[in-house]
Amino acid sequence: MVETGLTSGRESPGDARQSAATDFEAAPLVSVVILMYNSARYIGPCLRSLARQDAGPLEIVIVDNASADDSLEAAGIAARDAAAAARLLPLRENRGCAGGNNAGWCASRGNFIVFLNPDTEASRGFIRAITAPMLDDSRTAVTGARIYYPGTRILQHAGGIIYPNAMTNHHGAGEEDTGGYGARRDADYVTGAGFAVRRAALEMLGGFDEDYYPAYYEETDLCTRARRAGWRVIYTPDAVLYHHESVSLIANSPGFRRLYQRMRILYCLKNFSARDWLRGFLPFELWWMRHEPAARGHRREQLRAYREGFAWWLKTLVFPVRRRWNKLEKLKHGCSGNNNHG
């Protein structure tokens, strides 16, 4: 790992479950993980926004996911220019969003991990706000930001929704913010563009599931598993972020739709019970395909995703079980044969 900028903040011995009334300077160390892939154009403004934070101890880990451009060099220069304490972690191969973020938080020391896309800019006070719900409530594992399109008050995210067929949406998306999303509340999930996770929860859940390669649904899956384990996922409106959405893959392009649908079906296979499939997924999927105008551009990708998901299910779940069963049967017959001839 390459170190650049100023020396990173020291780790505090404070307890992750202390109250919000405790002075932030004594709070647990916060680590920020920024995952880059061909992000030279955006990393400078992102780091400058972090250098302006009024938070206490802060560690920045910049993971480069085998970029083909000069992202690594640009990050080093930007960190020095912004006087931001940062460590650079170059990966030899692109491990996707889940794998790259896993590498980042495992290399960090913080009790709270803030994950940021490199094409985001944090408002002053963002770090304080995004970690506040976890200081307030020991049951809170994940917190998400209020996200705007750059230079506007047009909302991109005010908490996430997971529909019965695992299609996702963001509260407030595309709306001008008139104050309707100003309350902290529980959410189905929060977007991975900018969110924080308690380290204890990451360790308990095993981090992000790297089957979601290269991207999409890894944060949705993490939030779902966290809620299932009894943790809370909280939308935090005071944590304001600006995001250049989907700069690596154009939103609603054929490539985006193909990857989104494939990861959606994978999410369902990993998280849905038989009841979820029969009473939730199937009726809502049929309704969505018939009545939702946006579904028209997704149908080819949906069918492909069904086929690929079924192949994954056979390869990952069915065939291994069958092979284990055959092995046990052979072992059983072998033991029986040995006993008959003993």
C-alpha positions as CSV (number, residue, x, y, z in Angstrom):
1,M,0.0,0.0,0.0
2,V,1.4,3.4,-1.0
3,E,1.0,6.3,1.4
4,T,0.5,9.8,0.3
5,G,-0.6,13.2,1.7
6,L,-0.4,13.8,5.4
7,T,-0.1,11.1,8.0
8,S,-3.4,9.3,8.5
9,G,-5.5,9.9,11.7
10,R,-4.8,7.9,14.8
11,E,-7.2,5.2,15.9
12,S,-9.3,6.1,18.9
13,P,-10.0,3.6,21.6
14,G,-13.6,4.9,21.9
15,D,-16.5,2.4,22.0
16,A,-18.6,2.1,18.8
17,R,-21.7,2.2,21.0
18,Q,-21.1,5.4,22.8
19,S,-23.8,8.1,22.7
20,A,-24.0,10.9,20.2
21,A,-23.4,13.4,23.1
22,T,-19.8,12.2,23.3
23,D,-17.4,14.7,21.7
24,F,-16.6,13.7,18.1
25,E,-12.8,14.1,18.7
26,A,-13.0,11.1,21.0
27,A,-15.3,9.1,18.7
28,P,-14.1,5.9,17.0
29,L,-11.9,6.4,14.0
30,V,-13.8,6.8,10.7
31,S,-12.3,5.3,7.6
32,V,-13.3,6.4,4.1
33,V,-12.9,3.9,1.3
34,I,-12.9,5.3,-2.3
35,L,-13.0,2.8,-5.1
36,M,-11.5,4.0,-8.4
37,Y,-11.7,2.6,-11.9
38,N,-10.6,5.0,-14.6
39,S,-11.5,7.9,-12.2
40,A,-8.7,10.4,-12.8
41,R,-11.2,13.1,-13.8
42,Y,-13.2,12.9,-10.6
43,I,-10.9,11.9,-7.8
44,G,-9.5,15.5,-7.2
45,P,-12.9,17.1,-6.3
46,C,-13.8,14.1,-4.2
47,L,-10.6,14.4,-2.1
48,R,-10.9,18.2,-1.8
49,S,-14.4,17.7,-0.4
50,L,-13.1,15.3,2.2
51,A,-10.3,17.7,3.2
52,R,-12.9,20.3,4.1
53,Q,-14.7,18.0,6.6
54,D,-15.0,19.1,10.2
55,A,-14.9,15.6,11.6
56,G,-12.4,14.1,14.0
57,P,-9.9,11.3,13.2
58,L,-10.3,10.3,9.5
59,E,-8.5,7.7,7.5
60,I,-8.8,7.7,3.7
61,V,-8.0,4.5,1.7
62,I,-8.1,4.8,-2.1
63,V,-8.4,1.5,-3.9
64,D,-7.5,1.4,-7.6
65,N,-9.4,-1.4,-9.3
66,A,-6.7,-1.9,-12.0
67,S,-7.5,1.3,-13.9
68,A,-6.3,1.7,-17.5
69,D,-5.8,5.5,-17.1
70,D,-3.7,7.5,-14.7
71,S,-6.1,7.3,-11.8
72,L,-3.5,6.2,-9.3
73,E,-1.1,9.1,-10.2
74,A,-4.0,11.6,-10.2
75,A,-5.1,10.4,-6.8
76,G,-1.6,10.9,-5.4
77,I,-1.3,14.4,-6.8
78,A,-4.9,15.3,-5.7
79,A,-4.3,14.0,-2.1
80,R,-1.1,16.1,-1.8
81,D,-2.7,19.2,-3.3
82,A,-5.7,18.8,-0.9
83,A,-3.5,18.0,2.1
84,A,-5.7,15.0,2.5
85,A,-4.2,12.0,4.5
86,A,-4.7,9.1,2.1
87,R,-3.3,5.7,1.4
88,L,-3.3,4.2,-2.1
89,L,-4.1,0.5,-2.6
90,P,-3.5,-0.6,-6.2
91,L,-5.1,-3.9,-7.2
92,R,-3.5,-6.1,-9.8
93,E,-6.8,-7.0,-11.3
94,N,-10.3,-5.5,-11.4
95,R,-12.2,-7.2,-8.5
96,G,-15.5,-5.4,-9.2
97,C,-17.3,-3.1,-6.8
98,A,-17.7,-5.8,-4.1
99,G,-14.2,-7.1,-4.2
100,G,-12.6,-3.6,-4.4
101,N,-14.6,-2.4,-1.5
102,N,-13.8,-5.5,0.5
103,A,-10.1,-4.9,-0.1
104,G,-10.5,-1.3,1.1
105,W,-12.3,-1.9,4.3
106,C,-10.1,-4.8,5.2
107,A,-7.0,-2.5,4.8
108,S,-8.7,0.2,7.0
109,R,-8.7,0.6,10.7
110,G,-12.0,2.4,11.4
111,N,-14.9,1.3,13.5
112,F,-17.1,3.1,10.9
113,I,-16.4,2.7,7.2
114,V,-17.7,5.3,4.7
115,F,-17.8,4.0,1.2
116,L,-17.7,6.7,-1.6
117,N,-17.7,6.6,-5.3
118,P,-14.9,8.7,-6.7
119,D,-17.4,10.8,-8.7
120,T,-19.0,12.2,-5.5
121,E,-18.4,15.4,-3.6
122,A,-19.3,15.5,0.1
123,S,-20.8,18.6,1.8
124,R,-19.1,20.0,4.8
125,G,-20.3,18.0,7.8
126,F,-21.0,14.9,5.8
127,I,-18.8,12.6,7.8
128,R,-20.4,13.7,11.1
129,A,-23.9,13.3,9.7
130,I,-23.4,9.9,8.0
131,T,-22.0,8.4,11.2
132,A,-24.4,10.0,13.7
133,P,-27.1,7.4,13.5
134,M,-24.6,4.6,14.4
135,L,-23.5,6.6,17.4
136,D,-27.1,7.2,18.4
137,D,-28.2,3.6,18.1
138,S,-26.0,0.5,18.5
139,R,-28.5,-1.5,16.3
140,T,-27.8,0.7,13.3
141,A,-25.4,-0.9,10.9
142,V,-25.8,1.0,7.6
143,T,-26.5,4.7,6.9
144,G,-27.1,6.3,3.6
145,A,-26.9,9.9,2.3
146,R,-29.3,12.5,0.7
147,I,-27.8,12.7,-2.8
148,Y,-28.2,15.4,-5.4
149,Y,-27.2,15.8,-9.0
150,P,-24.2,18.1,-9.1
151,G,-24.9,21.8,-8.9
152,T,-28.7,21.3,-8.4
153,R,-31.3,20.5,-5.8
154,I,-32.6,17.6,-7.9
155,L,-32.7,14.5,-5.8
156,Q,-31.0,11.3,-6.9
157,H,-31.4,9.4,-3.7
158,A,-33.3,9.7,-0.4
159,G,-33.3,6.1,0.6
160,G,-33.8,3.0,-1.4
161,I,-36.9,0.8,-2.2
162,I,-36.8,-2.9,-3.0
163,Y,-40.0,-4.1,-4.8
164,P,-41.3,-7.7,-4.5
165,N,-39.5,-8.6,-7.7
166,A,-36.3,-7.0,-6.5
167,M,-36.5,-4.1,-8.9
168,T,-35.1,-1.1,-7.0
169,N,-35.8,2.6,-6.9
170,H,-34.8,5.7,-4.9
171,H,-37.2,7.8,-2.9
172,G,-37.3,11.3,-4.5
173,A,-35.4,10.4,-7.6
174,G,-35.6,13.1,-10.2
175,E,-37.6,15.4,-7.9
176,E,-36.6,18.9,-6.8
177,D,-36.1,18.8,-3.1
178,T,-38.7,20.9,-1.4
179,G,-38.1,19.5,2.1
180,G,-40.2,16.3,1.9
181,Y,-37.2,14.0,2.5
182,G,-35.8,15.8,5.6
183,A,-36.5,13.1,8.2
184,R,-34.2,10.3,9.3
185,R,-35.9,6.9,8.7
186,D,-35.4,3.2,8.1
187,A,-34.9,2.2,4.4
188,D,-34.9,-1.1,2.5
189,Y,-31.4,-0.3,1.3
190,V,-29.2,2.7,0.6
191,T,-27.2,3.3,-2.6
192,G,-23.6,2.4,-2.7
193,A,-22.6,5.8,-4.2
194,G,-22.1,7.1,-0.6
195,F,-22.9,5.2,2.6
196,A,-21.4,4.1,5.9
197,V,-21.3,0.7,7.5
198,R,-20.3,-0.3,11.0
199,R,-17.2,-2.5,11.0
200,A,-18.8,-5.0,13.4
201,A,-21.6,-5.6,10.9
202,L,-19.2,-6.0,8.0
203,E,-17.2,-8.6,9.9
204,M,-20.3,-10.4,11.0
205,L,-21.8,-10.5,7.5
206,G,-18.5,-11.3,5.8
207,G,-18.4,-8.0,3.8
208,F,-19.8,-7.6,0.4
209,D,-20.7,-10.7,-1.7
210,E,-18.2,-10.8,-4.6
211,D,-20.6,-12.9,-6.7
212,Y,-22.1,-9.5,-7.7
213,Y,-19.4,-9.0,-10.3
214,P,-18.6,-6.5,-11.7
215,A,-21.3,-4.2,-10.1
216,Y,-24.8,-3.6,-9.0
217,Y,-26.8,-5.1,-6.1
218,E,-23.8,-5.6,-3.8
219,E,-25.0,-2.9,-1.5
220,T,-28.6,-4.0,-1.8
221,D,-27.6,-7.5,-0.8
222,L,-25.5,-6.2,2.1
223,C,-28.4,-4.2,3.4
224,T,-30.8,-7.1,3.1
225,R,-28.5,-9.4,5.0
226,A,-28.0,-6.8,7.7
227,R,-31.7,-6.3,8.2
228,R,-32.3,-10.0,8.3
229,A,-29.6,-10.3,11.0
230,G,-31.5,-7.7,13.1
231,W,-29.5,-4.5,12.2
232,R,-31.1,-1.3,11.0
233,V,-30.5,0.5,7.7
234,I,-31.1,4.3,8.0
235,Y,-31.5,7.1,5.5
236,T,-29.7,10.2,6.9
237,P,-30.8,13.4,5.2
238,D,-28.2,15.6,7.0
239,A,-25.5,13.7,5.1
240,V,-25.5,15.6,1.8
241,L,-23.6,14.3,-1.2
242,Y,-23.4,15.3,-4.9
243,H,-23.0,12.4,-7.4
244,H,-22.2,12.2,-11.1
245,E,-24.4,9.2,-11.6
246,S,-23.2,6.1,-13.6
247,V,-20.2,7.7,-15.2
248,S,-18.6,4.3,-16.0
249,L,-21.7,2.8,-17.5
250,I,-24.4,5.1,-19.0
251,A,-27.6,4.8,-17.1
252,N,-30.4,2.9,-19.0
253,S,-28.0,1.9,-21.8
254,P,-28.2,-1.7,-23.1
255,G,-25.1,-2.5,-21.1
256,F,-26.6,-1.1,-17.9
257,R,-29.9,-2.9,-18.4
258,R,-28.1,-6.2,-19.1
259,L,-26.0,-6.0,-16.0
260,Y,-28.7,-4.7,-13.7
261,Q,-31.1,-7.5,-14.7
262,R,-28.5,-10.2,-14.3
263,M,-27.6,-9.0,-10.8
264,R,-31.2,-8.6,-9.9
265,I,-32.0,-12.2,-10.6
266,L,-28.8,-13.3,-8.7
267,Y,-30.0,-11.2,-5.7
268,C,-33.4,-13.0,-5.8
269,L,-31.7,-16.5,-6.0
270,K,-29.6,-15.6,-3.0
271,N,-32.2,-13.9,-0.8
272,F,-35.7,-15.1,-1.7
273,S,-37.6,-17.9,-0.1
274,A,-40.1,-20.1,-2.0
275,R,-42.9,-17.9,-0.6
276,D,-41.1,-14.7,-1.8
277,W,-40.9,-16.2,-5.3
278,L,-44.5,-17.4,-5.5
279,R,-46.3,-14.6,-3.7
280,G,-44.0,-11.7,-4.3
281,F,-41.8,-12.0,-7.3
282,L,-44.0,-13.8,-9.9
283,P,-47.2,-11.6,-9.6
284,F,-45.2,-8.3,-9.3
285,E,-42.9,-9.3,-12.2
286,L,-45.9,-10.0,-14.5
287,W,-47.6,-6.8,-13.4
288,W,-44.4,-4.8,-14.0
289,M,-43.8,-6.3,-17.5
290,R,-47.4,-5.6,-18.5
291,H,-48.0,-2.1,-17.0
292,E,-44.6,-0.4,-16.5
293,P,-43.5,1.6,-19.6
294,A,-39.8,1.3,-18.5
295,A,-40.1,-2.5,-18.7
296,R,-40.3,-2.5,-22.5
297,G,-36.6,-1.7,-22.7
298,H,-35.7,-4.4,-20.3
299,R,-37.5,-7.5,-21.6
300,R,-34.7,-8.9,-23.7
301,E,-32.3,-8.4,-20.8
302,Q,-34.8,-9.9,-18.4
303,L,-35.1,-13.1,-20.4
304,R,-31.3,-13.4,-20.7
305,A,-31.1,-12.8,-16.9
306,Y,-33.6,-15.6,-16.2
307,R,-31.5,-18.0,-18.3
308,E,-28.2,-16.9,-16.7
309,G,-29.6,-17.0,-13.2
310,F,-31.0,-20.5,-13.8
311,A,-27.5,-21.6,-15.0
312,W,-25.9,-20.1,-11.9
313,W,-28.4,-21.8,-9.7
314,L,-27.7,-25.2,-11.2
315,K,-23.9,-24.7,-11.2
316,T,-23.7,-23.3,-7.7
317,L,-26.4,-25.0,-5.7
318,V,-27.9,-28.0,-7.5
319,F,-24.9,-29.7,-9.0
320,P,-22.6,-29.4,-5.9
321,V,-25.4,-30.9,-3.8
322,R,-25.9,-33.7,-6.2
323,R,-22.2,-34.4,-6.4
324,R,-22.0,-34.5,-2.6
325,W,-25.0,-36.8,-2.5
326,N,-23.4,-39.2,-5.0
327,K,-20.2,-39.1,-3.0
328,L,-22.1,-40.0,0.2
329,E,-23.9,-42.8,-1.6
330,K,-20.7,-44.3,-3.0
331,L,-19.1,-44.1,0.5
332,K,-22.2,-45.7,2.0
333,H,-22.2,-48.6,-0.5
334,G,-18.4,-48.9,-0.2
335,C,-18.8,-49.3,3.6
336,S,-21.6,-51.7,3.2
337,G,-19.5,-53.8,0.7
338,N,-16.6,-53.8,3.2
339,N,-18.9,-55.0,5.9
340,N,-20.4,-57.8,3.8
341,H,-16.9,-59.1,3.1
342,G,-15.5,-58.6,6.6
